[in-house]
Amino acid sequence: MAPPQGTPVTKTDERPASGAWSTAPYPVIESGANGALTGLNPAASRLLPAARPGSTMAEAVPAWLARADRELRDPTARMSTDPRGETAPPTSGWIGGRSYEAHPGHGENGDVVWWLVDDTDRRLAEEALATERERTAFLAEASNVLLASLNTDRCVSATARLASQYLAEAAVVVSPAKGDNLPLAHAVGGQEPVRGLVAADPCEVPGLDEALQGFPPVPSRWIDPASLPAWVIPEGYTGTITSVVVAPLPGQGVPAGALVLLRSGGQFTEDEQTVARLFAARAGAALSAAHLYAEQSAITRTLMQDLLPPRLHRVHGVEFAGGYRPAAARERVGGDFYDVHPAGAEEDGSALVVLGDVCGKGLDAAVLTGKIRNTLQALIPMADDHQKVLRLLNDALLNSHHTRFATMVLASVRRTDHQVRLRLTAAGHPVPLVVRADGRVEEIRTHGTLVGALPDIESRTAETVLRPGETCLLYTDGFTEARGGPLGDEMFGEARLKRALSECADMPGEAVVERIQMLAAQWVRGGGHDDMAVVAITAPRTTHLSAVDGHTRGRYTA
């Protein structure tokens, strides 16, 4: 260093100062081998008024600098010199409310010269930057944790736990009121929150009622901690509360709740309150998303009830079994559907079975599926006239905004003594198959045009009889067109389906459906396929003498 010349310092031996540091603008002090202060320049005199040549370093300078000087003279220390003449890395500490970095250098006669550089502004800037990085990291972590789950309860618990771990000693998440009760989640020191409902008035906490309505938060200095009601303070929290922050949890148009932070032994600074509001904004967004997801899930479940295939059972003494597998595992509904409608009184023993396939797959196809099923439900009184049912359904689809068409097969089922009579009508659909008691598989020759494609629809009805143990299989082309097998691109095909069905002779309807579905699943082995739907109509070996509800088991074997 080559500092400018100035006024020399006073030396203990009253020799004139020869060091260039004597007139440096920075505070500079010199210590001798015995640990005594041997000199200082005017800037150092102003900084250290008690420093006098001849006094010990421990008396003249702050402890951190005296310790560094002592360690520097330790015989075991290995002093290395860099091009600037420094003998050791700099040390730093505070003097009179300012931060200084002390750089050691060589003086005369083995003395050590300490250059003191004011680095307060740099240190404060570094500390502010470090604090901001910590806050940014916390907010990023909080966002990841809060958005990791769309479960409302988990989101509330995560909000309380994170707030009590990073922002305050204790935190309370207050959710919107349920009647006269307030849902609360208390957390202390990052522990797992305690949930509960309290019959309380939010107006008892200053700013809480406003926060629950989405208004801006009131300053913490306006809240008297001594006025807090007992239900706000978490059980087991022993600190004396000295500062309170109440922040709204903003949602998507509707507030998601409020966050209450509690601290003992100090006040929340403005910066801390700002961070709390930023965290609350993220928590509110996550809670709002969780609430919205829960609401949409509830609506979806309700609407889905009319789109999902029903669970089939015995009706009027006839066994019905069904199975459905959507094209995509992530979807629950699609374009294939089936229904069984009792079409007469119990003593008539009749029912209408409908199995269909809407062009396309996924939710769009499922919407049209729902419309078709509802229309067919209204047409049940004329179920015996298949041509009329298909014609009215065709007109309904042509007059709608949907551009999709459908294939389907209708089966009127009537039990007579120990037999089941079937009338079957296919409209652009694969023909039904019947497996006889001896394993023979027959095609029921019925055919017709697509539904919802042309102004006029044509169809042909066929009849057959099922004896005890025989089954009629209705299916969609998702089975026959499923690609897989050893090479991965071969269709399952009608011939393979008939062979599989021939092995199901004299089996219950549910077993037939399970067997066909299992073979198809093994064939595709996780590969792509269309929607698959299948219905088995079986004349059971066990029949009813008298029926109560259509589910009671028979009392004798045919």
N, C-alpha and C positions, 0 to 999 in steps of 0.2 A: 504494500500500500504506500502511496505517496501523498499523504494529506497536505493541504496548504499550510504555510507557515503562519504562526500567530504568537501569542504570549506564552513563554515557557512556564512550566510548573515549578513549584518549590521542591527541593530535594532535602532529605534529612541531613546529608553531609554538606548542604549549602553549596554543592558544586553546581555549575550551570547545567541545565538540562540540554542534552545533546540529541535526544531522540526526536525523530520527525513527528511522533505522535503528540508532542507537547503542545502543538498549536492546532491539533485536529479539531474539526467541528463536532466530532462524536465524543462522548464521554470516554476517557481512557484512564486506566489506573495501572500502577506498576507495583508488583509485590516482590520482596526479596526472598532469598533462600530460607531465611528464618521465619517466613510467614508473616512478616510485617509489611505494612504499606510504605513503599519507598517514594511514591510520587503519584500525582494525579493532575490532570489538566483542568482549566477553568470550567469546561462543560461538565466534568465529573464532579467538581466542587459544587456546582449548582444542583446536580442530581443527588449527590450524597453529602448533605450539609454537615453530617457528623464525622465525615472522613477526615483524618489528619495524618500527615506523614509521621511515621513512627508508631502509630497504633497498629494493633493486630488486624488481620483481615476479618477475623470473627467479630471485632468491634466496629469495623468501618463499613462493611458491606453486608448485604443480605446473606442469609444462611446458605442459600443455594449456590451463590457465587463463592463464598468462603470454602464450602465443601469441595467445589470443583477445583479451586486453587490448591487445596490440600491434597486431593487425589492426584493432581497433576505432578506434585512433587514426591509422590510415593516412589521409592526406589524400584519397586516391582513393576511400575508402569513403563511401558515401552513407548517413548515419544518419537513420533515420526514427523518429519518436516516436509511440507508440500512447497511448491514454488512460491507461495505467498509468505512463507515463513511461519505458518501456523504449526503448532506442536501437537495439537489434539483437536478432535471434533468440537464444534461450538456447543455450549450449553445455554439454557435459557431459563428465565424466571420473571417474576414480577417485582417492580420497584415503584412504589408510590402510585399504584393503580395503573401502571403502564407495563407492557411486556417488553423485555429486552433479551436480545441474543448476544451472548458474550463469546467473542472469538479470541483465543489465546495466541500470543506470539512471543518471539524471542526479544529480550531486552539486553542491556549491558550487564556484564558480570554474572550471567546466568539468571538474571531476573526474568519474570514473566510479565508481559504486557497484555492487559485485558481491554479489548475494544468492545464497547457496549453499543449495540445498534437497536434502535427502537423498532420493534416489529409488531407493535400492537395492532395496527390496521390489518396487516397481513394475517396475523393469528385470528383476529375476529372474523375476517373474511373466510378463512379456512374452516373455522368452527361453524360459521353460518352455513357454508357449503356442505360440511359434514352433516349438520343437523337437517338440512334440506334433503340430502340424499337419504338419510335415515327415514325421514317422513315419507319421501316418495316411495322408498322400498316398503314401508309399512302399508301405505295406501294401495300399492300394487299387490302386496300379499293379501291384504284384506279383500280386495276385489276378486282375487283368484279363489279365496276361501268362500266368500259369500256367493259367488256365481257357480261354485262347484256343484251345488245342489239346488234343485227347484222345489225342494220340500220346504214348506213354510216354517214348520217347527224347527228344523235344523238351521234355517237361515236366521231365525230369531235368536236361537242359542248361540250361533257363531257371532252375531252382532254383540251380544252381551259379553261373551267371553273375550273377544278381541278388544273391546273398549275397556274392560277392567284390567286387561294385561298391559296395554300400551298407552292408554289415554288418562286413566284415573285409577284410584285404588279400588273403587267399586262402581258398578254400572247397573242401570235398570232400563230395560226395554219395555215400554208401555205400548201395547197394541190397541187398536181402536176398540171402543167399548162393545161388549156383548150384553145388551140390555142394560142393567144397572151395575154390571161387573166390569172391572178392568183386568184384562189378561196381562200378567207381569212376568218378566224373566230377570231374576237377580243374579249377579255374578260378582265375585270378589277375587282380586288378584289372579285373574286368568283361569280360575277354577270353573268346572262345569256348572252352568247356570241352574238355578232352582226355579221351576215354573209354578204358576198358580193364578187363581182368580181372587180378586178382592172386591168387596162392595165398597167403593170409594168414589169420591167426587174429585175429578182432576183439578178443579179450581182450588183445591187445598194446597197445591204446589204452584207458586207463581210462574206463569209462563207455560205450564203444562197444557192447560186447556187450549191455549192459542196454538201451541206446537202440534197438538193433535188435529187441529183444523188447518194446518199448513201455513200458519203465519210465521214471519221471521222470528228468530229467537230473541229473547230479552237478554241484556247484558248480565253476566254472572254477578256483578256487583249489586244488582237490584234484588237479588235473592238472599234472604236471611236464612242461613243454614239452621238456625235455632227454631225456625217456624215449620220445618219439614215434618209432615205426619209420620207416624211410626211405620206405616205400610210401605213407604219409599225405601227405608233403610234395610239392607239385607240382614237376614238373621245371622248372627255370629260376627257382624262387623263391629269392632270395638273402638275404632278411631273416633276422635272428636272432629266432626265435619266442620271445615272452615271455608269451603268454597263449593259452589254447585253450578253446573252448566246444564241447561235444558235446551236440546236441539231437536227440531222436527226431522222426521224421516220422510222426505218427500217421495211421493209415488207418481204413477202415471195418471195425473189428474185428480187422484184421491190420495190423501196422506196415508202412509203405511204405518204410522205410529210416531212415537217420540223416544228420544234417548236422554236419560238423566245420568250425569257423571258426578261422582262424589269424591272429595279429596279432604284429607286432614293435614294440618301443618303447613299450609301455604295457600296461595291463590292461583287460579288459572290465569295465565298470561293471555294477552291478546292473540299471540301466535298460536298458543295451545288451543284457544277457542276456535281459531280459524281451522286448524287441523281437525278438530272435533266436528266442525260443520262439514268439512270435506268428506270425512269418514261417514258421517250421517247421510250425506247425499248418496254415497255409494251403497250404503246399507239399505237406504230407502228404495233405490232402484232395484236392488236384488230382491228385497221383500216384495216389491210391487210385481216383479216378474214371476216370483213364486206364487203370489196370490192369483195372478192372471193365468198361470199354468194350471193351478188347482181348479179354478173356475172353468177353464176350457176343458179340462179333463172330465169334470163332472158333467158338463154339457155333452161332451163326446160320448161318455158312457151311456147317458140317457138316450141320445139319438141312435147310438149303436145297437141298442136293444132291438130295434126294428130292422136292422140291417144284418145282424148276425144270424146264421142258420140256427133253427130251433133244435132243441134236444128231443129226439123222437122216442116214442114208446108204443106200447100196445094200444090199439084203438079198436073198439068193437070186436075184440077177439082176434084181431089180425096183428102180426108183429111188423113194426116199422123200425128201421134203423138207418141212420144217415151219417155221412162223414164229409168233411170239407177241409181242403188244404189250399190256402191262398197262394198266388204265384210268388209272392215275396214274403219271406219270413217276418219282416218288420210290419207287414200289413195284416189286419185282422179281417177285413172285408174285401170283397172283390165282385166280379161279374157273375159268378156261379151262385145259384140259390136253390133251395128246395123248401117245400112246406107240405104238411098233411092237414087237411081240413075235414073234420067230421061233417058229412054232408046230409045227415038225416038223424032220425031218432035211434036210440040204442037198439031197439028191436029190429030196425031196418038193417043195421050192421054195415052201413055204407060210409065211404070217405072219398075225398078227392085228393090225389097226390099230384103235386106240380114240381117238376125239376127243370131248370132252365139255365141258359148261358147267354149273358149279354155280351155283345161285341166289346172288346177291350178288357181292361183289368184295373184294379186299384179303386180309389175313392170315387172317381167319375163314373165308373161302371156300377159301383155299389149304389150310387144315388138313383140311377135308373132302375136298378134291381129293386130298391125300396118302392118305387112308384109302381112297378109291375106287380109286386106282391100285394100292395094295398088295393090295386085295381082288381086283382083276382079274388081277394077277400070279399069285395063287394059283389062279385059275380057268382058267389057260391050258390045262391038259390037256383041258378040255372046250370049247375055243375054237370047234370046228365047230358046236356047238349054241348059237346066239345066244340063243334063247329061254330056255334053261336058265341061261346066264350072266347074263342080265338079271334073271331071277327070283331067283337066289341073291343077286345084288348088291342088288336091291330089298329082300329080307328083311334083309340086313345093315344097310342104312341105316335101315329102320324100327325095328330093335332097338337102334339107337345113341341117344345123347343129342342128336344133331344134329337140328334141325328143318328143315334145308334140303333141297331136292330138286335133281335134276340132269337135264339132257338129254344124250343122247349118241348116237353112231352107231358101229356096229361094222362092220369090213370084213375079211372073210377073203380073203386074197390068195394065189393059187396060179399059179405060172408053168408054162405048158405050151408047149413048143416056142418059137415067137416071139410068143405071146400071153400075156396076163395075165387070168385069170378072177377075177371079184370076186363075193362074196356080201355084200350090204349090208343092215344092219338099223338103222333109226332109231328112237329112243325119245324122242318129244317134241322132236325135233331137226330143223333145216332139212335138206331132202333133198339128197343128194349131186348134184353136177353133173359131167358128162363132156364134155370138148371133143374132138371127133373130128378126124381128120387134115385134113378139109376146112374146119374152123372151126365146124361145127355144134355147138351146146351142147344136151345132153339132160339132163332131170331123171330121176333114178332113183327110181321110185315105191316108196318104202318109208316106213312110218310106224309109230308106236307111242305108248304113253302114257309119262308122266314116270316117272323112277326115283326111288324114295324118297318118293313122295307118296301112293300108294294101296296097299292090301294086295295087290291083284292087278295084274299088269302084262300088257299085250297088245302085240304087235308083229307086223309083217309084213316078211318078208325078200324082197329082190329080187336078181336076178343080172344081170350084164353082162360083156362081154369088151372088153378094151383091146388094140388092135393097136399095133404099133410107132409111137411118136410121139404116142399118145393119152394123155390124163391125166384121172384122176378127182379132183375137188376136194372135200375135206371142210372145212367152215368153221363157225364159230359166228356167232350173230346179231349179234355186235359189229360185223361188217362191214356187213351190210344195214341195221342200225339206227343206224349212225354218222351224226350230223347235222353238216351243214356246207354246202359249196357256195357259190354266189354270194351267197345271202341269209343264209347261216350257220345255217339251221334246217331244211334239207331233208335227208331221209334218203337214204343212198347207194342203198339199194333193191336188190331182186333183179334187176330188168331191167338196171340199170347194171352189176351184178356179172357177169351173163351176157355183156353186150357186151364187157366187159374180158377175160373168159375166152376169148371167141371170137377175140380177137387173139393168144392164146397158143398157137394150134395149132402142133403139131410143135416146141414148145419144151421144153427140159429142165425137170424138176420144180422145181429151184431157181430157174430163171428165171421160171417161172409164179408161184411164191410171192412172189418179189421184186416182180414186176409188180403183183400184187394188193395187196400191202402198200403199195407206193409210191402207187398210185392212192387207196387209202383214206386214207393220211396227207395227201395233197394235198387231199382232200375236206374233212377235218375241220380242217386248217390250225391245229393247236394247240388246237382246241376240245375240249369234253368228249366222251367216248365210253366205251363199255363195254370189257371185256377183248376182245381179238381173237386168235383162234387159227385156223390154217389148215394143212392137210396136203395135199400133192399126191402121188398115186400114179401113176407113169408107167411105161408099157411102153417101155423105151428102144430106140432104133434100134440101139444097140450092145449085144449080148448075149454071154453066156459060152458057150464050148465046154466049159470046165471051170472050176469055182470053187474057190478055195483058202480064202479067208476072207470072202467076201461083198463085198470091197472092190475086188478086182482088175478092171481094165478088160477088156472083151471082146476077142476076137481076130478077129472078122469082123463085117461089117455085114449085118443082115437085109434 
